[in-house]
Amino acid sequence: MKYSDKNNKNKLFSDRLGWFHGLFNAAIWLFILYLLLIQVCDIKHLRIKAKNQRRASSFVMRGNIYDRNGIKLATDNIYYDIFARKADFVHTPEELAELLAPILKIPMNVLTEKLKLDVPLVSLKKNVDRKTRDEIAKLNLREIPMDKKSIRTYPQGTLASHVLGYYNFDADVASGVEYTAKDKLENVAKGSEIEITPRGKVIYNIGTDPIAATKPIKGQDVTLTIDAAVQHVCEKALMKAIQKFNAFRGAVIVMNPRNGEILAYAVYPYFDPNNFKTATSFQKKNWTLTDVFPPGSTFKAITVACAMELEKINKKTKLNDTGKIKVGWWTIKNYDYAKHPNPGLIDLVYLFEHSSNVGSVLIAQMMNKQEFYDMLRKFGFGEKTGIDLSGESIGILKSAQRWDSSDHASMGYGYGSSVTAIQMVSAVAAIANDGVRVTPHVIKYSPEEEAIKVKRVQVMTPEHARAVTELLTESINRSKSIIKSDVFNIAAKTGTSKKPKDDGSGYTDKLYTSIVGYMPSSDPQVLIYVIVDSAKGYEIWGNTVATPIFKEISTQISHILNLQPDKLK
């Protein structure tokens, strides 16, 4: 009995061992089959996988940005970061320091201490130029890797800084045209991939493009509508006025009203995009797009244009200016009421020349609320202009249903709404352009791109637009304004408005002073808008602060742009 049990156990063990041997042999054969499949039958897959691990894209640089005349405003420069990889050291820190210190221009003792740091990768120096990199490369130091990178530079410094914006390669953050034209600046028509070793060396084979392997690929260039010479004149004139009046900020925008091309866009305070990290948010902000303000008397040109288009008035219309007018509980006075308490019957040229608040209120009241509101929307108020810069505000324009009698009246002389500077440029340019409002833009587009990006809206008839232009021109020619020219007819209107409090509860004692005008008014080629925020002094008006800036700029750019005189001597 005992012998039989022992025999059964031995048989069971042998059977189990046999099964185990069978499974083990099967696993061996499956593994051999797997190796056969992946190393012989599927060799292409492994080659692709290995190739992908060695693959790297060619170094890509952003395209350049130029002004309309080919002056370079932004470009990429190649720099190198120099490191030391401790795992590859074949020299002592002292030996390396002796070789590198003269090239990197770092004291030998300082460099030695860096090289002794107990970290895998030591940063020796950043942003060195190609010449320095080549000198180090000649030493054939395997422990000194050098990383190539591109840094955005702006050769003209602060010029047009708020148009160009800035670009941060490390964080991929941009503003201005660097942001809005990002896709084009980084668009590479034909990409090229290369294979590299773990140490970054190029692996050359039959399919390797030697040019692509050694030369960076560049994105497309962008040309702006900005004229660097006009931009310089504007920035210089604005800065001089800001310093003279110790103002908070200011701006000058110069645009061709015929096609919407912006020739100059000066926004103070300026900043240097080469050192944008040191600039404050106040300096970098393009407040002419983001911030809104009451436009003041420059808006009277819009009020007259609206009523002219609705045929509520004509060029010969006369108004009874009593010097002051009561609307509801509120009495509105002319700014010069103390000197001219009752002007009497005035024409529209007088209204513009003397900036009559009462006359503007009377014209606003000739239109019902909905009519006036609809015309203002046609001029682009209450919506973005569509300029190719980011951060634009829609301004503030209440719906007609929310207007009370004071809103209706104050709208006529520039206090019922809040606008952006670029909205005022766009709206007044429509009058200059025979009633057609064109999308303002800073990027020079091809005909195909322009058809998509630049919109044209007929705001008023050419006849009515020219009538307003004639009134504005006559108001300057009849006046004693310093912008009056012996050779050019200029259509213009000044403005002064109180600066609202930040919480919207009322007004401060600060003023916005401005002027908008275009020339030659018989065939407008340039529109100039000037605004200065919070100028300090005794006589602070659009006529005393903004007008001298307009005069200086208009005089200089008439020569730069070779404008043809339209006034007979």
C-alpha positions as CSV (number, residue, x, y, z in Angstrom):
1,M,0.0,0.0,0.0
2,K,2.7,2.4,0.9
3,Y,4.7,1.5,-2.2
4,S,1.7,2.2,-4.5
5,D,1.1,5.7,-2.9
6,K,4.7,6.6,-3.4
7,N,4.6,5.5,-7.0
8,N,1.5,7.6,-7.7
9,K,3.1,10.7,-6.3
10,N,6.2,10.2,-8.5
11,K,4.0,9.8,-11.5
12,L,2.1,13.0,-10.6
13,F,5.3,15.0,-10.2
14,S,6.7,13.7,-13.5
15,D,3.5,14.7,-15.3
16,R,3.6,18.2,-13.8
17,L,7.3,18.6,-14.7
18,G,6.5,17.6,-18.2
19,W,3.8,20.2,-18.5
20,F,6.2,22.8,-17.1
21,H,8.9,21.9,-19.6
22,G,6.4,22.1,-22.4
23,L,5.2,25.6,-21.4
24,F,8.8,26.8,-21.0
25,N,9.7,25.5,-24.5
26,A,6.7,27.1,-26.0
27,A,7.6,30.4,-24.4
28,I,11.1,30.1,-25.8
29,W,9.8,29.4,-29.3
30,L,7.3,32.3,-29.0
31,F,10.1,34.7,-28.0
32,I,12.2,33.5,-30.9
33,L,9.3,34.0,-33.2
34,Y,8.7,37.6,-31.8
35,L,12.4,38.4,-32.4
36,L,12.2,37.1,-35.9
37,L,9.1,39.2,-36.6
38,I,10.5,42.5,-35.3
39,Q,14.1,42.1,-36.5
40,V,13.5,40.6,-39.9
41,C,9.9,40.9,-40.9
42,D,9.2,44.4,-39.3
43,I,12.6,45.9,-39.7
44,K,11.1,49.0,-41.4
45,H,9.2,49.9,-38.2
46,L,12.2,49.8,-36.0
47,R,14.2,51.9,-38.5
48,I,11.5,54.5,-38.5
49,K,11.4,54.5,-34.7
50,A,15.1,54.9,-34.4
51,K,15.1,57.6,-37.0
52,N,12.4,59.5,-35.1
53,Q,14.5,59.4,-32.0
54,R,17.3,61.1,-33.9
55,R,15.1,63.5,-35.8
56,A,15.2,67.3,-35.1
57,S,13.6,70.2,-36.9
58,S,15.8,72.7,-38.6
59,F,16.3,75.9,-36.5
60,V,13.5,78.3,-37.3
61,M,13.7,82.1,-37.1
62,R,10.8,84.5,-37.2
63,G,10.5,86.7,-40.2
64,N,11.7,90.3,-40.2
65,I,9.4,93.3,-39.8
66,Y,9.9,96.3,-42.1
67,D,8.4,99.8,-42.5
68,R,6.8,100.7,-45.8
69,N,10.2,101.9,-47.2
70,G,12.1,98.8,-46.3
71,I,13.7,100.0,-43.0
72,K,14.2,97.0,-40.7
73,L,12.1,97.4,-37.5
74,A,12.4,93.8,-36.0
75,T,14.6,90.9,-36.7
76,D,16.0,87.7,-35.1
77,N,19.7,87.4,-34.0
78,I,21.4,84.1,-33.3
79,Y,23.1,83.7,-29.9
80,Y,24.5,80.8,-27.9
81,D,24.3,79.7,-24.3
82,I,27.5,78.0,-23.1
83,F,27.4,75.1,-20.6
84,A,29.7,72.6,-19.0
85,R,28.5,68.9,-18.7
86,K,30.1,67.3,-15.7
87,A,29.7,63.7,-16.8
88,D,31.9,64.4,-19.9
89,F,34.8,66.1,-18.1
90,V,38.2,65.1,-19.4
91,H,39.8,68.3,-18.1
92,T,40.0,69.6,-14.6
93,P,38.0,72.7,-13.7
94,E,41.2,74.7,-13.5
95,E,42.3,73.6,-17.0
96,L,38.9,74.5,-18.5
97,A,38.9,77.9,-16.8
98,E,42.3,78.6,-18.1
99,L,41.1,77.9,-21.7
100,L,37.7,79.6,-21.5
101,A,38.2,82.6,-19.3
102,P,39.9,84.8,-22.0
103,I,37.2,83.9,-24.6
104,L,34.2,84.3,-22.3
105,K,35.8,87.3,-20.6
106,I,35.1,85.9,-17.1
107,P,37.7,86.1,-14.4
108,M,39.5,82.8,-14.1
109,N,38.8,82.3,-10.4
110,V,35.1,83.0,-10.9
111,L,34.9,80.5,-13.8
112,T,36.8,77.9,-11.8
113,E,34.3,78.1,-9.0
114,K,31.4,77.7,-11.5
115,L,33.0,74.6,-13.0
116,K,33.4,73.1,-9.5
117,L,29.7,73.3,-8.8
118,D,28.2,69.9,-7.9
119,V,25.5,69.9,-10.6
120,P,25.2,67.9,-13.8
121,L,25.0,70.9,-16.1
122,V,26.7,74.2,-15.3
123,S,25.6,77.4,-17.1
124,L,28.8,79.4,-17.9
125,K,27.5,82.3,-20.0
126,K,24.3,83.1,-21.9
127,N,23.7,85.1,-25.1
128,V,27.2,85.0,-26.6
129,D,27.7,85.8,-30.2
130,R,28.8,83.6,-33.1
131,K,32.4,84.8,-33.0
132,T,32.7,83.7,-29.3
133,R,31.0,80.4,-30.1
134,D,33.4,79.7,-33.0
135,E,36.4,80.4,-30.8
136,I,35.2,77.9,-28.2
137,A,34.4,75.3,-30.9
138,K,38.0,75.4,-32.1
139,L,39.1,74.1,-28.7
140,N,37.2,70.8,-29.4
141,L,36.1,70.5,-25.8
142,R,33.6,67.6,-25.6
143,E,32.5,68.7,-22.1
144,I,31.4,72.2,-23.3
145,P,28.0,72.0,-25.1
146,M,26.6,75.2,-26.8
147,D,22.9,75.7,-27.3
148,K,21.9,77.9,-30.2
149,K,18.9,80.2,-29.8
150,S,17.3,83.2,-31.4
151,I,16.6,86.5,-29.7
152,R,14.2,89.1,-31.1
153,T,15.9,92.5,-31.6
154,Y,14.5,95.9,-32.6
155,P,17.2,97.9,-34.4
156,Q,15.3,101.2,-34.1
157,G,14.9,101.0,-30.3
158,T,11.7,102.6,-29.1
159,L,10.4,103.6,-32.5
160,A,6.9,102.4,-33.1
161,S,7.1,100.2,-30.0
162,H,3.4,100.0,-29.4
163,V,2.8,98.9,-33.1
164,L,5.6,96.4,-33.1
165,G,5.0,95.1,-29.6
166,Y,7.5,92.6,-28.3
167,Y,8.2,88.8,-28.5
168,N,9.4,86.6,-25.6
169,F,10.9,83.4,-27.0
170,D,11.2,81.7,-23.7
171,A,7.5,82.1,-22.8
172,D,6.1,82.4,-26.4
173,V,4.4,85.7,-25.4
174,A,3.9,88.6,-27.8
175,S,2.0,91.8,-28.3
176,G,1.5,94.3,-31.1
177,V,2.2,93.1,-34.7
178,E,4.5,90.4,-33.2
179,Y,1.2,88.9,-31.9
180,T,-1.3,89.7,-34.6
181,A,1.1,88.6,-37.4
182,K,2.5,85.6,-35.5
183,D,1.2,83.0,-38.0
184,K,2.9,84.8,-40.9
185,L,6.1,85.6,-39.1
186,E,6.5,81.9,-38.1
187,N,5.2,80.4,-41.3
188,V,7.9,78.3,-43.0
189,A,7.0,77.4,-46.6
190,K,9.2,74.3,-46.7
191,G,10.2,72.6,-43.5
192,S,13.3,70.4,-43.3
193,E,14.1,67.7,-40.8
194,I,17.6,66.5,-39.9
195,E,19.0,63.6,-37.8
196,I,21.3,64.3,-34.9
197,T,23.3,62.2,-32.5
198,P,22.6,62.4,-28.7
199,R,25.4,65.0,-28.6
200,G,23.6,67.2,-31.1
201,K,25.9,66.4,-34.1
202,V,24.2,66.3,-37.5
203,I,24.0,62.8,-39.1
204,Y,24.5,63.3,-42.8
205,N,23.1,60.8,-45.3
206,I,21.9,60.9,-48.9
207,G,18.7,62.7,-48.1
208,T,20.2,65.3,-45.8
209,D,20.0,68.9,-47.1
210,P,23.4,70.4,-46.2
211,I,22.0,74.0,-46.4
212,A,19.0,73.2,-44.1
213,A,21.3,71.5,-41.7
214,T,23.6,74.5,-41.3
215,K,21.4,77.5,-42.1
216,P,18.3,78.5,-40.0
217,I,14.9,78.5,-41.7
218,K,13.1,81.8,-41.5
219,G,9.5,82.7,-41.4
220,Q,7.9,85.2,-43.8
221,D,8.7,88.9,-43.5
222,V,6.0,91.4,-42.7
223,T,5.9,95.0,-44.1
224,L,4.0,97.7,-42.2
225,T,2.2,100.7,-43.5
226,I,4.3,102.8,-41.0
227,D,6.7,105.3,-42.4
228,A,9.7,105.4,-40.1
229,A,10.4,109.0,-40.9
230,V,6.9,110.2,-40.2
231,Q,6.8,108.0,-37.0
232,H,10.0,109.7,-35.8
233,V,8.6,113.2,-36.4
234,C,5.5,112.3,-34.5
235,E,7.3,110.7,-31.5
236,K,9.7,113.6,-31.2
237,A,6.9,116.3,-31.4
238,L,4.8,114.4,-28.9
239,M,7.6,113.9,-26.5
240,K,8.5,117.7,-26.6
241,A,4.9,118.6,-25.7
242,I,4.6,116.0,-23.0
243,Q,7.7,117.4,-21.3
244,K,6.6,121.0,-21.8
245,F,3.2,120.5,-20.2
246,N,4.3,117.7,-17.8
247,A,1.4,115.6,-19.1
248,F,0.4,112.1,-18.0
249,R,0.4,110.6,-21.5
250,G,-0.4,111.3,-25.2
251,A,-0.7,110.0,-28.7
252,V,-0.4,110.9,-32.3
253,I,-2.0,108.9,-35.1
254,V,-1.4,109.7,-38.8
255,M,-3.5,107.8,-41.4
256,N,-4.2,107.9,-45.1
257,P,-8.0,108.3,-45.0
258,R,-8.3,106.9,-48.6
259,N,-7.0,103.4,-47.8
260,G,-6.8,103.2,-44.0
261,E,-3.0,102.8,-44.0
262,I,-1.6,104.2,-40.7
263,L,1.7,106.1,-41.4
264,A,2.5,106.8,-37.8
265,Y,1.2,105.6,-34.5
266,A,3.0,107.3,-31.5
267,V,1.8,106.3,-28.1
268,Y,3.5,107.9,-25.0
269,P,4.9,106.7,-22.7
270,Y,7.3,104.8,-25.0
271,F,9.2,101.6,-24.2
272,D,12.1,99.8,-25.6
273,P,11.0,96.3,-26.9
274,N,14.6,95.2,-26.7
275,N,14.2,95.5,-22.9
276,F,10.5,94.9,-22.6
277,K,10.9,92.9,-19.3
278,T,12.0,96.1,-17.6
279,A,9.1,98.1,-18.9
280,T,6.0,98.7,-16.7
281,S,2.5,97.6,-17.7
282,F,1.7,101.3,-18.0
283,Q,4.5,101.8,-20.5
284,K,3.6,98.7,-22.6
285,K,-0.1,99.3,-22.8
286,N,-1.5,100.8,-26.0
287,W,-4.1,102.9,-24.2
288,T,-5.4,104.5,-27.5
289,L,-7.0,101.1,-28.2
290,T,-8.1,100.0,-24.7
291,D,-9.0,103.2,-22.8
292,V,-12.1,105.3,-23.5
293,F,-12.7,109.0,-22.9
294,P,-15.2,111.7,-23.8
295,P,-14.0,113.1,-27.1
296,G,-15.1,116.7,-26.5
297,S,-15.5,119.2,-29.3
298,T,-13.8,117.1,-32.0
299,F,-17.1,115.2,-31.9
300,K,-18.9,118.3,-33.2
301,A,-17.7,117.4,-36.7
302,I,-19.5,114.0,-36.3
303,T,-22.7,115.7,-35.1
304,V,-22.8,118.1,-38.0
305,A,-22.0,115.2,-40.4
306,C,-24.8,113.1,-39.0
307,A,-27.4,115.9,-39.4
308,M,-26.0,116.8,-42.8
309,E,-26.5,113.2,-44.0
310,L,-30.0,113.1,-42.6
311,E,-30.6,116.4,-44.4
312,K,-31.7,118.2,-41.2
313,I,-29.2,120.9,-42.1
314,N,-27.2,122.2,-45.1
315,K,-24.1,124.3,-45.7
316,K,-26.2,127.5,-45.3
317,T,-28.0,126.6,-42.1
318,K,-28.0,129.2,-39.4
319,L,-28.7,128.7,-35.7
320,N,-29.7,131.1,-32.9
321,D,-26.9,130.7,-30.4
322,T,-28.0,132.2,-27.1
323,G,-24.7,131.4,-25.3
324,K,-26.5,129.0,-23.0
325,I,-29.3,126.5,-23.2
326,K,-31.3,124.6,-20.5
327,V,-31.9,120.9,-21.1
328,G,-34.1,119.4,-18.3
329,W,-32.5,120.5,-15.1
330,W,-29.1,121.1,-16.7
331,T,-27.8,124.4,-18.2
332,I,-25.3,124.0,-21.0
333,K,-23.0,127.0,-21.8
334,N,-20.5,127.8,-24.5
335,Y,-16.9,127.6,-23.2
336,D,-16.5,131.4,-24.0
337,Y,-19.9,132.4,-22.5
338,A,-18.2,135.0,-20.2
339,K,-16.8,136.9,-23.2
340,H,-19.6,136.2,-25.8
341,P,-22.8,135.7,-23.8
342,N,-25.1,135.9,-26.8
343,P,-23.6,135.3,-30.2
344,G,-27.0,135.4,-31.9
345,L,-27.6,134.0,-35.4
346,I,-24.5,131.9,-36.4
347,D,-23.6,129.8,-39.4
348,L,-21.9,126.4,-39.3
349,V,-18.5,127.8,-40.0
350,Y,-18.9,130.0,-36.8
351,L,-20.0,126.9,-34.9
352,F,-16.8,125.1,-35.8
353,E,-14.5,128.2,-35.4
354,H,-15.9,129.1,-32.0
355,S,-16.8,125.6,-30.9
356,S,-20.3,126.5,-30.0
357,N,-21.8,124.0,-27.5
358,V,-25.3,125.6,-27.9
359,G,-25.2,125.3,-31.7
360,S,-24.1,121.6,-31.5
361,V,-27.0,120.9,-29.0
362,L,-29.5,122.5,-31.3
363,I,-28.3,120.3,-34.2
364,A,-28.3,117.2,-32.1
365,Q,-31.9,118.0,-31.1
366,M,-32.9,118.2,-34.8
367,M,-32.4,114.5,-35.0
368,N,-34.5,112.2,-32.9
369,K,-32.6,109.8,-30.6
370,Q,-32.8,106.8,-32.9
371,E,-31.8,108.7,-36.0
372,F,-28.7,110.1,-34.2
373,Y,-27.8,106.8,-32.7
374,D,-28.1,104.9,-36.0
375,M,-25.8,107.5,-37.7
376,L,-23.2,107.2,-34.9
377,R,-23.2,103.4,-35.3
378,K,-22.6,103.9,-39.1
379,F,-19.6,106.0,-38.1
380,G,-18.3,103.0,-36.1
381,F,-19.0,104.1,-32.5
382,G,-20.0,101.4,-30.1
383,E,-17.9,98.8,-32.0
384,K,-14.3,97.9,-32.8
385,T,-12.7,99.5,-35.8
386,G,-11.1,96.2,-36.8
387,I,-7.5,97.5,-36.6
388,D,-4.9,94.7,-36.8
389,L,-3.7,95.2,-33.3
390,S,-5.0,93.4,-30.2
391,G,-6.8,94.7,-27.2
392,E,-9.2,97.1,-28.9
393,S,-12.3,98.3,-26.9
394,I,-15.7,98.9,-28.4
395,G,-16.1,102.2,-26.5
396,I,-19.3,103.2,-24.7
397,L,-22.4,104.2,-26.7
398,K,-25.7,103.6,-24.9
399,S,-28.7,102.5,-27.0
400,A,-31.1,105.2,-28.1
401,Q,-33.8,103.8,-25.8
402,R,-31.6,104.6,-22.8
403,W,-30.9,108.2,-23.7
404,D,-32.6,110.9,-21.7
405,S,-32.8,114.5,-22.8
406,S,-29.4,115.4,-21.3
407,D,-27.7,112.4,-23.1
408,H,-29.3,113.5,-26.4
409,A,-28.1,117.1,-25.9
410,S,-24.6,116.3,-24.5
411,M,-24.0,113.8,-27.3
412,G,-23.9,116.7,-29.7
413,Y,-20.8,118.3,-28.3
414,G,-18.9,115.2,-27.2
415,Y,-19.9,114.2,-23.7
416,G,-22.7,111.6,-24.2
417,S,-20.4,108.8,-25.3
418,S,-16.9,107.5,-24.6
419,V,-14.6,106.6,-27.5
420,T,-11.2,105.3,-28.2
421,A,-8.6,107.4,-30.1
422,I,-8.6,105.0,-33.0
423,Q,-12.5,105.3,-33.2
424,M,-12.2,109.0,-33.6
425,V,-9.5,108.6,-36.3
426,S,-11.7,106.1,-38.2
427,A,-14.9,108.2,-38.0
428,V,-13.4,111.5,-39.0
429,A,-11.4,109.8,-41.8
430,A,-14.8,108.7,-43.3
431,I,-15.7,112.4,-43.7
432,A,-12.3,113.0,-45.4
433,N,-12.8,110.0,-47.7
434,D,-16.0,111.2,-49.3
435,G,-18.2,109.4,-46.7
436,V,-16.5,106.0,-46.9
437,R,-15.1,104.5,-43.6
438,V,-12.1,102.2,-44.2
439,T,-10.7,99.8,-41.7
440,P,-7.5,101.3,-40.2
441,H,-4.5,99.0,-40.4
442,V,-0.8,98.9,-39.7
443,I,0.2,95.9,-41.8
444,K,0.7,96.3,-45.6
445,Y,-1.5,93.7,-47.3
446,S,-1.5,92.2,-50.7
447,P,-4.5,93.0,-52.9
448,E,-6.0,89.6,-52.0
449,E,-5.4,90.0,-48.3
450,E,-6.7,93.6,-48.3
451,A,-10.0,92.5,-49.9
452,I,-10.6,90.3,-46.8
453,K,-9.1,92.3,-44.0
454,V,-9.9,95.9,-45.0
455,K,-13.6,96.8,-45.0
456,R,-15.2,99.8,-46.7
457,V,-18.5,101.2,-45.4
458,Q,-20.4,104.0,-47.0
459,V,-21.4,106.2,-44.1
460,M,-22.6,109.3,-45.9
461,T,-22.9,110.5,-49.5
462,P,-19.8,112.1,-51.1
463,E,-21.7,115.4,-51.5
464,H,-22.6,115.6,-47.8
465,A,-19.1,114.6,-46.7
466,R,-17.5,117.2,-48.9
467,A,-19.9,119.8,-47.5
468,V,-18.7,119.1,-44.0
469,T,-15.1,119.2,-45.2
470,E,-15.7,122.7,-46.7
471,L,-17.2,123.9,-43.5
472,L,-14.2,122.6,-41.4
473,T,-11.7,124.1,-43.9
474,E,-13.4,127.5,-43.9
475,S,-13.5,127.5,-40.1
476,I,-9.6,127.2,-40.1
477,N,-9.1,129.6,-42.9
478,R,-11.3,132.2,-41.2
479,S,-9.7,131.7,-37.8
480,K,-6.4,132.8,-36.2
481,S,-5.4,129.2,-35.6
482,I,-1.7,128.5,-35.8
483,I,-2.3,125.5,-38.1
484,K,-3.6,127.8,-40.8
485,S,-1.3,127.3,-43.8
486,D,-0.4,129.5,-46.7
487,V,-0.1,126.6,-49.1
488,F,-2.5,123.9,-47.8
489,N,-6.2,123.9,-47.0
490,I,-6.7,122.1,-43.8
491,A,-10.0,120.8,-42.4
492,A,-9.7,120.4,-38.6
493,K,-11.4,120.6,-35.2
494,T,-10.0,120.9,-31.8
495,G,-11.4,119.5,-28.6
496,T,-11.2,119.8,-24.8
497,S,-13.0,117.4,-22.4
498,K,-12.9,116.7,-18.7
499,K,-11.3,113.5,-17.6
500,P,-13.7,111.1,-15.8
501,K,-13.0,109.6,-12.5
502,D,-11.9,106.0,-12.5
503,D,-15.0,104.9,-10.7
504,G,-17.3,106.8,-13.1
505,S,-18.8,108.9,-10.4
506,G,-18.0,112.2,-12.0
507,Y,-15.1,114.2,-13.5
508,T,-11.6,115.1,-12.2
509,D,-10.0,118.5,-12.7
510,K,-7.8,117.0,-15.4
511,L,-8.4,117.5,-19.2
512,Y,-8.1,115.7,-22.4
513,T,-6.9,118.1,-25.1
514,S,-7.1,117.1,-28.8
515,I,-7.3,118.0,-32.4
516,V,-8.2,116.0,-35.5
517,G,-7.6,117.3,-39.1
518,Y,-6.8,116.3,-42.6
519,M,-4.9,117.8,-45.5
520,P,-4.9,119.0,-48.2
521,S,-8.7,119.2,-47.7
522,S,-9.4,119.4,-51.5
523,D,-7.9,115.8,-51.8
524,P,-7.1,114.5,-48.3
525,Q,-3.9,112.4,-48.2
526,V,-3.2,112.4,-44.5
527,L,-5.3,112.7,-41.3
528,I,-3.6,113.6,-38.1
529,Y,-5.1,113.0,-34.7
530,V,-3.4,114.4,-31.5
531,I,-4.5,113.8,-28.0
532,V,-2.7,114.8,-24.7
533,D,-4.0,113.5,-21.3
534,S,-3.7,115.7,-18.2
535,A,-1.5,118.5,-19.4
536,K,-0.6,121.0,-16.6
537,G,-0.5,124.7,-16.9
538,Y,-2.8,127.8,-16.9
539,E,-4.4,127.8,-20.3
540,I,-5.0,124.2,-21.1
541,W,-7.1,123.8,-24.3
542,G,-7.0,121.7,-27.4
543,N,-5.9,124.9,-29.2
544,T,-3.0,125.6,-26.8
545,V,-1.7,122.0,-26.2
546,A,-2.6,119.8,-29.1
547,T,-2.7,122.3,-32.0
548,P,1.1,123.2,-31.8
549,I,1.9,119.4,-32.1
550,F,-0.4,119.2,-35.1
551,K,1.3,122.2,-36.7
552,E,4.8,120.8,-36.2
553,I,3.9,117.4,-37.6
554,S,1.8,118.6,-40.5
555,T,4.6,121.0,-41.6
556,Q,7.3,118.3,-41.5
557,I,5.3,115.4,-43.1
558,S,4.1,117.6,-45.9
559,H,7.7,117.6,-47.1
560,I,8.4,114.0,-46.2
561,L,5.4,112.8,-48.2
562,N,5.7,115.5,-50.9
563,L,2.2,116.6,-50.5
564,Q,1.0,118.9,-53.3
565,P,-0.3,122.4,-52.2
566,D,-3.9,123.1,-52.9
567,K,-4.1,126.8,-51.9
568,L,-3.5,129.5,-54.4
569,K,-1.3,132.3,-53.2
